[in-house]
Amino acid sequence: MTDAAGLIARTRPLDPAAVPDLLAVAGDDGVLFARSGTGFAGHGVALRVPRSEVSSVLPAIELDDPVARPGTGPVAFGALPFLPDAAAELLVPELVVGTGADGAAWVTAVGGPGVDPLAALAHRLASTRRPSPADGPSSFTVTAARPPVDWQDAVATATARIRAGELDKVVLAREVTVTADAPISIALVLLRLSQHYPGCFLYLVDGYCGATPELLVGRRGDVVRAQPMAGTKPRRGDPDADALLAAELLASATYRHEHQVTIDAVHDTLLAFSSYVDYEPEPSVVPLANVVHLATQVEGRLSHPPASILELVGALHPTPAVCGRPRSAALAVIAELEELDRGRYAGAVGWVDAAGNGDWAVAIRGAEIAGDTARIIAGNGMVGDSDPPTELIETRAKLQAMLSAIVRP
């Protein structure tokens, strides 16, 4: 077991009027999980903990926490792989700044007896700077890992199998690699994403960063929430055209079926942990800068004692929105037809505290960035009447979210 001996987690309140910029706390090499200014940013590594040990290691860290709310004390962050059985670990930062939707803010330092959270935060802010638009590379090469026509053939094969009754849905993804003439600034990429996707979860864990719209699952005490998304169309950039697009998405039997498959899977999975779960009777359309999604709010009350957020993540992931249904059949088709290693793409990214509270999002619209290279993956859900050229266009729209934040000469 990972040894937490000697570590103390000290949490102190922050003046809401003087909360630091979370992007500045995270920088290029920290952690981030935030939406609309609410969430967490951290830096440094106090511990790395195997996923299976988090529920025992976090409560073993000595606690000095007068704030005492979800997200205070020691918090672990992770970007879990897509494959549900793959090995994974979470990291506990040495410094974490948290902000709540109610305006509350706090800072936690995890370390030895002499660590002062406020002093550690001041040192971190003094050692970082706001990224400049002039930072980073001036030229880029973008390369698809697979010819588009080959990927369309894979889509055609998958949809034929769906029509034959082998499965209900499968998600197939495409990969592109960006190679630059200088190191890519993660801090600058996150700043651009924050400007273009203000309603998304911004995330950064160990070089994997992005802006995802989809909450996989969140837990506060015994309240559980999710917002599954499935069914996507590229935006056209004109208000009237986009309004028509939203109406077409809601009216489409293909997209509504794809969406309902995901809703049913999330509802049925959460119900096994809950006294009740319900979801909105009709999906809504969520517009982003580049695409529109169908989305539905799901909420319930967990049975007592409530399951940890990591238990819920393990049960839900991967949902039909990023994998397919039935899960085992979809995973087999992905392994056969996709021809790439997803890594952390379409996994789960988020945080967990010592009480088992947390928020985890679906790790899409992201990139693995290392030095002068960025690896970007985007996928689409296929059902029986999906059209390969249309699916290709939609993956291009999804890839554009990260490409536009990285490729800026």
C-alpha positions in Angstrom: 0.0 0.0 0.0 1.1 3.6 -0.7 2.6 5.1 2.4 0.9 8.4 3.6 2.9 8.4 6.9 4.0 11.9 7.9 1.8 13.8 5.5 -0.6 16.4 6.8 -3.3 18.1 4.6 -3.9 21.6 5.8 -6.8 23.6 4.4 -7.4 27.3 4.9 -10.1 29.6 3.6 -9.3 32.2 1.0 -10.9 35.6 0.6 -13.4 35.2 -2.3 -12.3 38.6 -3.6 -8.7 37.5 -3.9 -9.0 34.1 -5.4 -6.1 33.4 -7.8 -6.6 32.5 -11.4 -6.9 28.7 -11.5 -5.0 28.6 -14.8 -2.1 30.4 -13.2 -2.0 27.9 -10.4 -2.0 25.0 -12.8 0.5 26.5 -15.3 2.1 24.1 -17.8 2.8 21.2 -15.4 0.1 21.2 -12.7 -3.4 19.8 -12.5 -6.7 21.5 -13.4 -10.4 20.5 -13.3 -12.7 23.5 -13.5 -15.7 24.9 -15.2 -16.8 28.6 -15.4 -14.2 29.4 -12.7 -15.4 26.8 -10.3 -13.3 23.8 -9.5 -9.6 23.0 -8.7 -6.1 23.8 -9.7 -3.0 22.3 -8.2 0.7 21.9 -8.5 3.4 19.5 -7.3 3.1 15.8 -6.3 2.8 14.8 -2.7 1.7 11.2 -3.6 0.9 9.0 -6.5 -1.7 6.4 -5.6 -2.9 3.4 -7.5 -6.6 3.7 -8.2 -7.5 0.7 -6.0 -5.8 2.3 -3.0 -7.2 5.8 -3.1 -10.2 5.1 -0.8 -7.8 3.9 2.0 -4.8 6.3 1.4 -6.6 9.6 1.4 -8.3 9.1 4.8 -5.0 8.0 6.2 -3.5 11.5 5.6 -3.6 13.6 8.8 -6.1 16.4 8.5 -6.1 20.0 9.6 -9.3 21.3 7.9 -11.4 24.1 9.4 -13.2 24.6 6.1 -14.6 21.0 6.1 -16.6 20.8 2.8 -16.4 18.6 -0.3 -13.1 19.1 -2.0 -11.1 20.2 1.1 -8.4 18.2 2.8 -6.4 15.9 0.5 -7.8 15.6 -3.1 -6.6 13.2 -5.7 -6.8 13.9 -9.5 -6.7 11.4 -12.3 -7.1 10.9 -16.0 -8.0 7.3 -16.3 -7.4 5.2 -19.5 -10.3 4.4 -21.8 -9.8 0.6 -21.3 -11.6 -0.2 -18.0 -9.1 -2.8 -16.9 -6.0 -0.8 -17.6 -3.7 0.1 -14.7 -4.1 3.7 -13.4 -2.9 5.9 -10.7 -4.1 9.2 -9.2 -1.9 12.0 -7.9 -2.3 14.1 -4.8 -0.8 17.5 -5.4 1.3 19.4 -2.8 -0.9 22.4 -3.4 -4.6 22.7 -4.4 -6.8 25.8 -4.7 -10.5 25.1 -4.7 -13.5 27.3 -5.5 -17.2 26.4 -5.0 -20.3 27.5 -6.9 -21.4 29.4 -3.8 -18.3 31.7 -4.0 -16.3 30.0 -1.3 -12.6 29.4 -1.9 -9.8 27.6 -0.1 -6.2 26.4 -0.4 -4.8 23.0 0.7 -1.2 22.1 1.2 -0.2 18.5 1.6 3.3 17.9 3.1 5.3 17.7 6.3 4.6 19.5 9.7 6.0 22.9 8.6 4.0 23.4 5.4 1.9 26.7 5.3 -0.8 26.6 2.6 -1.0 30.4 2.2 2.8 30.7 1.9 2.9 27.8 -0.6 0.3 29.5 -2.7 2.1 32.8 -2.7 5.3 31.1 -3.8 3.5 29.3 -6.6 1.9 32.5 -7.9 5.2 34.3 -7.7 7.0 31.6 -9.8 4.4 31.5 -12.7 3.4 34.0 -15.3 0.4 34.5 -17.5 1.1 32.9 -20.9 1.5 35.3 -23.8 0.0 34.9 -27.3 3.6 35.1 -28.6 4.5 31.9 -26.7 5.1 28.7 -28.4 5.7 27.5 -32.0 5.4 29.3 -35.3 4.9 26.4 -37.6 3.0 23.1 -37.4 2.5 19.8 -39.3 -0.8 18.0 -38.8 -0.8 14.3 -39.8 -3.7 11.8 -39.8 -2.7 8.4 -38.4 -5.0 6.7 -40.9 -6.3 7.7 -44.4 -9.9 9.1 -44.1 -11.2 6.6 -46.7 -9.9 3.7 -44.6 -11.7 5.0 -41.6 -14.9 5.4 -43.6 -14.6 1.7 -44.6 -14.3 0.8 -40.9 -17.5 2.8 -40.2 -19.3 0.9 -43.0 -18.2 -2.4 -41.6 -19.3 -1.5 -38.1 -22.8 -0.3 -39.3 -23.3 -3.5 -41.2 -22.6 -5.5 -38.1 -25.1 -3.3 -36.2 -27.8 -3.9 -38.8 -27.0 -7.6 -38.6 -27.8 -7.6 -34.9 -24.3 -8.1 -33.4 -24.6 -4.9 -31.3 -26.7 -1.7 -30.9 -24.0 1.0 -31.2 -20.2 1.4 -31.4 -18.0 4.4 -31.2 -15.0 4.6 -33.6 -12.3 7.2 -33.3 -9.6 8.9 -35.4 -6.2 10.2 -34.5 -4.2 13.1 -35.7 -0.7 14.2 -34.6 0.5 17.8 -34.5 4.3 18.4 -34.7 5.6 21.9 -34.0 8.9 23.7 -34.4 9.0 24.5 -30.7 7.5 23.2 -27.4 3.7 23.6 -27.2 2.6 25.7 -24.2 -0.1 23.8 -22.3 -0.9 26.9 -20.3 -1.6 28.8 -23.5 -3.7 26.0 -25.0 -5.8 26.0 -21.8 -6.2 29.8 -21.9 -7.5 29.6 -25.5 -9.8 26.7 -24.5 -11.2 28.7 -21.6 -12.0 31.6 -24.0 -13.7 29.5 -26.6 -15.4 26.8 -24.4 -16.4 28.6 -21.2 -19.1 26.1 -20.3 -16.9 23.1 -20.6 -14.7 21.3 -18.0 -11.1 22.4 -18.5 -8.7 19.7 -17.4 -5.0 19.0 -17.1 -3.5 15.9 -15.6 0.1 14.7 -16.4 0.2 16.4 -19.8 -3.3 15.4 -20.9 -5.4 18.5 -21.3 -8.6 19.6 -22.9 -12.2 21.0 -22.6 -14.9 18.4 -22.3 -18.6 19.2 -22.1 -19.8 15.9 -20.6 -20.1 15.2 -16.9 -19.8 11.4 -16.4 -20.8 11.5 -12.8 -20.6 13.8 -9.8 -21.3 13.0 -6.1 -21.8 15.3 -3.1 -22.8 13.2 0.0 -25.7 11.0 -1.2 -26.6 13.1 -4.2 -25.5 11.8 -7.6 -25.6 13.6 -10.9 -24.7 12.9 -14.5 -25.2 14.6 -17.9 -24.8 12.1 -20.7 -24.2 13.4 -24.2 -24.7 11.5 -27.4 -25.8 12.8 -30.8 -23.7 15.5 -32.4 -23.7 17.8 -35.4 -21.2 20.4 -36.6 -22.3 24.0 -36.2 -22.6 26.1 -39.3 -21.7 29.5 -37.8 -25.0 31.2 -38.7 -27.6 31.7 -35.9 -30.6 30.8 -38.2 -28.8 27.8 -39.6 -27.7 26.6 -36.2 -31.3 26.9 -34.8 -32.5 24.8 -37.7 -29.6 22.3 -37.0 -30.7 22.0 -33.3 -34.3 21.3 -34.4 -33.1 18.7 -36.9 -31.0 17.0 -34.1 -34.0 16.8 -31.8 -36.2 15.5 -34.6 -33.7 12.9 -35.9 -34.7 9.3 -35.1 -31.1 8.2 -35.6 -29.6 10.7 -33.1 -32.4 10.3 -30.6 -31.9 6.5 -30.6 -28.2 7.0 -30.1 -28.8 9.3 -27.3 -31.4 7.1 -25.6 -29.1 4.1 -25.6 -26.6 6.2 -23.5 -29.3 7.6 -21.1 -30.7 4.1 -20.4 -27.2 2.7 -19.7 -26.4 5.6 -17.2 -29.8 5.4 -15.5 -29.7 1.6 -15.1 -26.2 1.6 -13.8 -26.8 4.4 -11.2 -30.0 2.8 -10.1 -28.0 -0.2 -8.7 -26.4 2.2 -6.2 -29.4 4.4 -5.5 -32.7 4.6 -3.8 -34.0 6.5 -6.8 -32.7 7.9 -10.1 -34.6 10.0 -12.6 -33.8 11.9 -15.8 -35.3 14.7 -17.9 -38.2 13.5 -20.2 -36.7 15.3 -23.2 -33.1 16.0 -24.1 -31.8 19.5 -24.6 -29.4 20.8 -27.2 -26.0 22.0 -25.8 -24.2 24.4 -28.3 -20.4 24.6 -28.2 -18.2 26.7 -30.5 -17.9 24.0 -33.1 -20.7 21.4 -32.5 -24.1 20.9 -30.9 -24.8 17.9 -28.7 -27.9 16.3 -27.3 -27.7 16.1 -23.5 -29.9 15.0 -20.6 -29.6 15.7 -16.9 -29.8 12.6 -14.6 -30.0 12.9 -10.8 -30.6 10.5 -7.9 -30.1 9.7 -4.2 -27.5 7.1 -3.4 -28.3 4.3 -1.0 -26.5 4.3 2.4 -23.6 4.1 2.9 -23.2 6.0 -0.4 -20.8 4.6 -3.0 -17.6 6.5 -3.5 -17.3 8.5 -6.7 -14.6 6.2 -7.9 -17.0 3.2 -7.5 -19.5 5.1 -9.6 -16.9 5.9 -12.3 -15.8 2.3 -12.4 -19.4 1.1 -12.9 -20.3 3.7 -15.6 -17.2 3.9 -17.6 -17.1 3.4 -20.5 -20.6 4.6 -21.4 -22.2 3.9 -24.7 -21.4 7.5 -25.6 -17.7 6.7 -26.0 -17.8 2.9 -26.4 -21.1 1.4 -27.6 -23.6 -1.1 -26.4 -23.4 -3.9 -25.4 -20.1 -2.9 -23.9 -18.2 -6.2 -24.5 -19.3 -6.4 -28.1 -18.4 -2.7 -28.7 -15.0 -3.1 -27.1 -14.3 -6.0 -29.4 -15.3 -4.1 -32.5 -13.2 -1.1 -31.4 -10.2 -3.3 -30.9 -10.7 -4.8 -34.4 -11.5 -1.8 -36.5 -10.2 1.3 -34.9 -6.4 0.7 -35.3 -5.2 3.0 -32.5 -4.4 3.0 -28.8 -6.8 5.4 -27.2 -4.7 5.8 -24.1 -6.6 8.3 -21.9 -8.8 9.6 -24.7 -12.5 8.9 -23.8 -11.5 7.7 -20.3 -12.5 9.7 -17.3 -10.9 12.8 -15.8 -11.7 14.3 -12.4 -11.1 14.5 -8.7 -12.0 12.6 -5.5 -11.7 13.7 -1.8 -11.2 11.6 1.3 -15.0 11.3 1.8 -15.6 9.9 -1.7 -17.0 13.1 -3.1 -16.0 14.2 -6.6 -16.7 15.1 -10.2 -15.6 13.1 -13.2 -16.0 14.1 -16.8 -15.6 12.1 -20.0 -12.1 12.8 -21.2 -12.9 13.9 -24.8 -11.9 17.1 -26.7 -8.3 16.7 -25.4 -4.7 16.2 -26.4 -1.7 14.4 -25.0 1.0 17.1 -25.2 4.7 16.4 -24.7 7.3 18.9 -25.9 6.7 19.8 -29.5 4.1 17.1 -30.2 0.3 16.8 -29.5 -1.8 13.7 -30.1 -5.5 14.4 -30.6 -8.3 11.8 -31.0 -12.0 12.3 -31.8 -14.7 9.7 -32.3 -18.4 9.3 -33.2 -21.1 7.0 -32.2 -22.4 4.7 -35.0 -25.8 3.1 -35.2 -27.3 1.0 -38.0 -28.1 3.9 -40.4 -25.0 6.0 -39.8 -23.5 7.5 -42.9 -19.7 7.2 -43.2 -19.0 10.5 -45.0 -21.2 12.3 -42.5 -19.4 10.7 -39.6 -16.1 11.7 -41.0 -17.2 15.3 -41.2 -18.3 15.2 -37.5 -15.0 13.8 -36.3 -13.3 16.7 -38.2 -15.5 19.2 -36.3 -14.6 17.6 -33.0 -10.9 17.5 -33.8 -11.1 21.2 -34.5 -11.7 22.0 -30.8 -8.1 21.1 -29.9 -6.5 21.9 -33.3 -7.7 25.5 -33.1 -6.3 25.9 -29.6 -2.9 24.4 -30.6 -2.2 25.4 -34.2 -1.8 29.2 -33.9 1.2 30.4 -36.0 
